[in-house]
């Protein structure tokens, strides 16, 4: 237990951290909340974008091989990457082709074998939103900034929970706002109560996004490999461009290797489309030829692959077939992956709003809006109490923090590397500035 002086010191220090973390992450919260809320509806957005290719009717339908031939005729010298089954009877099939200039395009072919149009990979609305959300259009630097902001948002939430706890305890103003208040006290009640109710959802959202982040995700990947926590390839990308594998140098090498691999004699596409239909997998269902590139991992081997790339990852399944005989050669599903992968993929499905369908999307939107609201309220409270001509930050304390809290901060810095590195830089800068002003080194409250 802390004595009263230590408790007051801890409160002031965490309040100061909460204040500065809030100021730093505010613009990122606004951008990431808006783009994240939009991306939650990726399936609906993609279907709207493909609206001209739906409900073409089934009368006069041709075989998948005729559809593939029509797509290749429209794009000479292109390479067949995969065939996506129509979601509903009468919808156009999607044939993804790799073009000679390195682009990848999705070609929509009607059931009657007519090429209706195409969408270049990476140019969809959801792709552009994902790029902003993941890297702010700044590449690797943007990816690091997003990860740094996510790390400090975690700190902001944790310090906010400490500040939220009432002293002494009272339900009003803790679990619901006291609407009888006016002005800044009312804003403070709404801020702290809303923050408490969404804290868990925000922490889960942030934690489930870390496996994609450049620094954290790379470290996590190395730990998984070192600890033997890998069963099958990693089916999520790490770092800038994670949702656009065509821009990844390793992936480009895989594409070149796949293009150079000879295509063996094989049964027609229609055979494996029929096999895919019988599997009744969740949309989108892909039929991938031998030695073709994949979104995650290396190109396929000398097999036809039928797989679902549903965002509801616990429904993921894959079946492979011999190209000459059509017999099944293997199958795998969500349950076959390592437990760590299952946890991560479940978190990704939640993060993308697809684990629980519409309910997941609505909860995600509500969380994003509430996070924006409490951030704006925090700024309004700051502006109301900020003295003219001053930043109005909570005062610093020269009293050392309890050792248990120092240990907690060090552990958090270890678990969130960019937070740890930035904290070291901030403390060093603080000491330098204090030394310049006073001529003697500052004593940090967490030293």
N, C-alpha and C positions, 0 to 999 in steps of 0.2 A: 504494500500500500504506500502511496506517496503521501508525504506531509502536505499541508496546505500550501506552503510556499512553492514546493516542487510542482504541485498540481497547477498552480497559477502560472508558473513559468512554462510548463508544458502547454497549457491552454493558449498562452500568448504566442508561443513559437508555432504551434500548429495552425493557429488563426492566420499568422503571417504567411506561412507556406500555402495555406488554402487561398489566401488573397492573391499572392503572386502566381500560383498555378492557375487560378481562374482567369486572371488577366492574360496570361500567355496562351491558354488553350481556347479562349473565347472564339477567335476567328475560325479556328479549326473545327470547333464544335458546330458552329453554324454551317460550314461547308460539308462536313462529314455527315451531320444529321440530315441535311436536305438530300444529299446524293444517296445516302444510305436508305432513306425512306423511299426514294424513287426506285432504287434497285430492288427493294423488296418485291416489287411487282414486275420483275423481269419476265415471267411467263406471259402475263397479260400484255405487256408492252411488245414483246416479240410477236405474239399472235396478232396484235393490232397492226404491227409493221408488215406482217405477212397476209393481211386481210384480202389483198387482191388475188391471192393464190389459193383461197379456200373455196369449198363448196363448188367444185367444177363439174360434179356429176360423175357417175360411174358408167354411163352408157358409152360403148365403144372403147372401153379401157384396153390398154395394151400391156404387155409384160414389162416388168422392171428392166429387162435387158434392152427393150426398145426405148424406154425412157432414158436409160444411160446412154444409148447410142445417140439419141437426140441431143442430150447435153454435150457430149463430146463433139458432135458435128457443129454445134454452135461455138465451141471453143477448141479449135484444132490444136494439137500438140499438148493439150492439157493432160494432167494425170488424175486418175480417179482415186479420191481419198476415201469417201464413204457414201452410202445411200441411207438417207433418213426416212423411215417409214412414215406415211401420212398419219396424222393424229386421228382423223375421222375418215371414213369412206368418202371418196369424192374430193378430198383435199389433194393438192399437189404434193408429189414427193420432192424431197430436197436432195440434190446430188452435189456434194462438195468436190471441187476440182482445184488442183494446184496448177497455176498457170506458169508458162515459161519465164515470165518476168519476176517470179517469186511471190506474186500475190496469191491469195487463196480466196475463192469465191463460192458462194452458195447459190446453186442454180435450181430454180423451181420448174418442175416439169409436170404438166397436167396428167391425169390418168389416161388421157387419149394420146399422150406422147408429144405434146406441144410445149416448147420452151416458153414460159410465161414471163420470165425476168430473173434477175439475180441481185444478190446483196454481197458486197465484198466483206470478208471477215474483218472484224475490228471497226466497222463503220456503223453498226447498229446503235440505236439509241442507248440500249443497256450497256453496250461495250464502252461507249464514250463516257457514260455516267460512272462505270466501274473504274475507268482510267483516272477520272478526277478524284474519285473516292480513295483510290489506292495510292496515287502518286502526285495529285494536284497538277498534273501535266508537266511535272518537273523531273521526270525520270527517277534515277536513284536518289538524288537529293530530296525530291518530293516524298519518296518512300520513307526515307529517314526522318523527315519532318513529321509525317503522319505517325510513325511509330513513336517518336519523341512526344508528340502531343497526346497520343493514346496513353503512354506511360505516365505523363503528368496528370492526365485526367483520372487515372486510377488513384494517384496520390491525392488529387482533389476530392475524390469520392471518399476515400478512407479518412482523410482529415475532417471532411464534412460530417461524417458519421460521429466522429469524436466530439465535434463542436455541437452536433445536434442533441446529444444526450442532455436532458434538463438537469439543472442543479439549483434547487431541489427538484425531484421528479414531479411532473404534473402531466396529465393526459392532454388537456387542451393546450394547443401550441406545440405539442409533440406528435400526436397522431392525427390531429385535425387543426386547421388554422382557426384562430379566434377572430371571427369576422366582425366582432364589435370594435376591434382596434381600427385605427386610422393612420394613414401616412406610412412612415418607415417601419414602425412596429408590425403593421399588417403585412407589408412586403416581406419582412423578415420571417414572419410565421409561415407564409405561403412558400417562401424559398426553402426553409428547413424541412417543413412537412412533406412537400413534394419531393425534395431531394431524398428524404428517408424512404419513401414508397418506391422510388425508381432505382435506388442505389444497387440493389441486387441485379436487376435487369441490365443496368448499364455495365456493371462489372462483368457479367456473363458475356454481354455483347463485345466488350473490349478484349476480354481474355480469349474469346473464340476467334478474334481477328488476328491475334499475335502470331499464329503459325504461318500466316502469309507474309508477315513483315520481314524485311531484309535481314536485319541483325538478329532479332529474336528467332525468326524462322530458321535461319542458317545454323544458329547454335543448337536449336532444338533438333534439327535434322542430324547434326553431328552426334549429339547425345543419343538419339535413337539408334543410330548405326553402331555406336560404341557399346551400348547396352544390349544390343541384339533385339530391339523392340520393333523389328521390321519383318512383316510377312507380306510379300508382294511389293510392287512399286508404290511410291508416294503419289497419291492422286490429288495433290494440290500443289500449286506453284508458290515459289518464295521470292519476294522482292518485287521491284518495279516491273511492270508489264506482266504480272502474274496471271492476268486473265487474257493475255494476248500472246500465246506461246509462239506465234509466228515471228515475233520480234526478239526472241531469246536465242543467243548465239549457239548454245548447245542444241536447241531444237532445230536450228537451221542446219547444223551438221547432220542431225538425224534425218532431216528431210532430204539432204543430198545423198545420204547412204541409202535411204528408201528408194529414191529415184534411180539409183544405180543398180539396185537389186533386180535380177530378172524376174519376170512374172511367169510362174509355172503354168502348165496346163491345168485347167480347173473346170468344174461344173459351172453352169451359167449362174448369174446373179439371182435369177428367179428362184433357184433351189434354196438359197440361203435366206432370201426374203421370206419364203414359205416357212422355213425353220424359225425365223425370228417372230413371225406372226403367231406361231404355235406356242412360243414362250410366254406370251402375254406380259411383257415387261412394261414398266412405267415409261411414258413418253418423256424425252425423245429416245427412240430406239435406233441405233446405228448398225448397219451391216458393213463391215470393213473388210476389204480384200486382203490377200496375203501381201506382206512387205509394204504396208501402207503406214503413214505417220499417224500418231495418236496425239490427242490434246495433252495427255499426261504420260510420261514415260517414253520408252523407245518405240520404234515402229513394230508392227505386228510381225510375227514370224511366218513360216510357211503354213498358215492356217487362215481360214475365214473366221472372223470374230463378230459375234452378235453381242451387243452390250447396250445397257441403258446409261445415259448420262444425266439422269434426273438429279435435280438439286436436292431432293429429299434422299440424301445419301444412304440411309439405312435400307432403302429399297434397291440399292445398286446390285446388279447381277451381270455376269458375263459367261458366255458359252462359246467354245471354239469348235471348229469342224474341219475335217480333212478336206482339202480342196478337190481331190480326185474322186473319193468315194462318198463324200458328204456325211460320213459318220462322225458322231460327237467324239472329240478328243480331250475335252476338259471343261470344267465349269467351276465358277467361284462366285461367292456372294459376300455380303457385308459381314456375316458371321465368321468367315474364314480369315478375316484380317486380324492383326494384333489388337489387343484391347485398347492400347494407346491410340491406334489409328481409328478405332471405332468411336472413342471419346471425341477425338478431334473432328472426325467427320460428322458426328452428331452436332457438335458445336457449330460447324460450318453451315449445316442445314438450318439450324436455328438462326444463325447470323444472317443468312440470305432469305429468311422468312418462309422456308419451305418445309420445315419439319412437321408443322401442325396445320398446314394449309392456310386458309383465309384468317383463322384465329391468330396464327403466328404473324402474319403480315400486319394485322390490326394492332397487335401488341407492340410490334416493332415501330409502327408509325406513332403510336401513343407515347412510347418511350422517347423517340426522337423529338417529338413536339414538347414533351415535358422537360427534356434536357435543355432545349432551346429556351423554354420559358424561365427555368431557374437561373440560367446563365444571364439572360436579359435582366431578371430581377436583381441578380447580384450586382450588375453594373449600375442599375438605378439606385440601389441602396448605397453603393460607393459614392455616386455623384451627389447624393443628398447629404452625406456626412463629410465629404471631402472639403477641408479648409481651402479657401481661395489661395491659389498660387502654390499649392502643395499636392503631392501625390496622395496623401492621406492613407498611407500603408499602416497597418498595425505596428506598434513600436517594437524594435528588436530587444532581445533580452541578453544580458551578459552572463546570466546564470546558466551553468551547464545543465543539460537535460539528463534525466535519469538514465542509467546505463542500460536498463532494459529497453528503453526507447531507442537508444543509440544502436543496440543490437538489431532491433526491428528495422531501423532505417538501412543499416548495412545489408541485412538480408533482402530487403526490398530492392536495393541497388544491385544486388547480385542477380535477383530474379528478373529485373528490368534493366538490362545493361545500359541503354541510352539514358534512362533516368539516373543511374549511378554515375555515368560519365559526366552528365550535365550538372549534377549536384556537386561533384568534385570541382568542376570548372567554376561554378557559382561561388563556392566557398573560397576558392583561391582568389577569385576576383574581388570578393568582399574583403579579404585580408589585405590585398594589395591597395585597394582604395582607402581602407582604414589606416594603413601604414603611411600612405602619402599624406593623408589629412592630419594625422596625429604624431607621426614619427615613431610609433611603436606598433608592433603587431597586434591584431585583434585576437581575442579569445572567442572562438566559435562556440555557440551553445551546444553543438553536437560533437565537439572535440573531446 
